Amino acid sequence: MPIVQGRTRAQIRQSIGYNLGAVYVSASSSGSSDSATIIDNTLVGADDNYNGKWVVFNDADGTTGQVTRVSDYTSSSTTLALSPSLAANAAQNDTYELWDSEYNPAAINEFINQAIIDSSDRIFDPVESLALHTDGYQLRYDVPSGLVMIQNIYYRSSVDFIQLHPCASTFDEVSTPTGFTLELDTKDKKQGSQSLKISLADGASPGAFIADSITAKNISGYDTIEMWVKVTGISSAILAGNLKLHLDDGTVAADGTDKESLNIPAISPDTWTFVRMTLANPESDTAIASIGLEHDADLGADVTVWIDDINAVKSDSARWEKTPRNLWRIDLEDSAIVFDKYFHGVASYNLLKIVGGDKPALITSDTVSPEIPDQYLIAQGTGMAYAASSGGPSTDPDQRRSQAGFWFGKASADRRNFPMLRDVRLVV
């Protein structure tokens, strides 16, 4: 990945403006009494000297990137009159950009995004996903969200862990709440011989929970809880925290006093999902003796939840092995990863790490930094601005087409410095 300087869109736009010789960056010298003026005692020139120029206003209180235009300039008070008005009165030291009339800063923002689009076939924003876990049966998996290409797939060959609950027995440490029915499911499971199936009826109240006692276990040296969850009877994904996992050294109470109260991440309907939750207070988890599942939000009637194989894991201890490339392929039509049947002999029950990338995101705010090198965006944006304002042969006295060619050449050189992508498989 080439170096990304981390400059914001506003800074990149200003750099393009400096290359064009078209921008003046300054700040209000005093507060304005209305939202249609900026006072700046650094401005020089006669009345109307700045009429028609563009203004990008940045309010220190949070109104950033508002584009307006100078309708009048009064030299005696160094005051710019603006139309349309700003969203807030300009205060002292609020910054702004003053652009030549032929370069609309909104167009410059668009050129920056066009440059990002132009580069999206050559550079990707790096992404790693731990969303998938094998089970010894499934060979086809939906590509995790946020990935448009995959470079490698790794499987976790080993990790330090403590099994907290195999979900091979019902939770019976506290009375089963109204509306809950618990049973073991020997057919729909992910690990071992069964999973815990929890059926929720109309009487299942938000905040109700089940709990089970376990042999006290010291997980203070661990950082993550991993488990399987499946939910049916819902029309859309449940939200993170609709279900909660509780851990305590006494009996789980689900009242804010437990050692750990972890939000189970969002779960799609009717899909076994391997979830990972970071422990909030591992240093106090020296004798976990109770584990509970809370129905924190009303999921509706006739909802069923399965859970399986709850473990505490020391993430940094993981050892990762690369999956041979001949054992997996991409189904582009369905955006799915498909493993060869021999893959089960390599990784029958393992967490997967998908290493790939996403398309660089477009920028919609002045405070956001790009995901690709700034110097390319500055050069390409400058070239596009020159090209857009060059006109025909008789209307280009400033040789802007020549300038555009120079900056496009520089952008092309910067683009060649993007990293060479090898062994990449597109997923869309």
Summary of the structure (lengths in Angstrom):
residues: 428
radius of gyration: 29.5
end to end distance: 21.5
largest distance: 87.6
contacts: 1357
relative contact order: 0.19
helix: 18%
strand: 36%
